[in-house]
Amino acid sequence: MHAQLGELCAESPPLDVRFRRTARFPGVLYLDPEPADGLRQLTLAIAERWPQALAYGGAFDEVIPHLTVAHGAADDVLDDIEADVLRGLPVSTRLVEALLYVFDGERWRPRARLPFGGR
């Protein structure tokens, strides 16, 4: 499976993204990447290839690419974190790889680096 996932990522070009704003899910503060289409397409391609491994266990109908900043904190704490983060925006970067993490029963640990290549 790792080899096939690596091949899928290798078909994706590096992605230039810009983070200009924050957004929230309940109990979560995140950065909203622009453009998000490349990340969404890669997520959907993975779900198509491995339907048993849907993003977030299939709990959500829509794939919303994001970079989690804080999770599980009270709203007032998220407000403070958000104010700090906004002072540092915008941030631009090039995404050149995906990282595969696995849960070992206690915490998430990196398992593999999956470089993007593009055609």
Secondary structure, 3 states (H helix, E strand, C coil): CHHHHHHHHHCCCCEEEEEEEEEEECCEEEEEEECCHHHHHHHHHHHHHCHHHCHHHHCCCCCCCCEEEEECCCHHHHHHHHHHHHHCCCEEEEECEEEEEEECCCCEEEEEEEECCCC
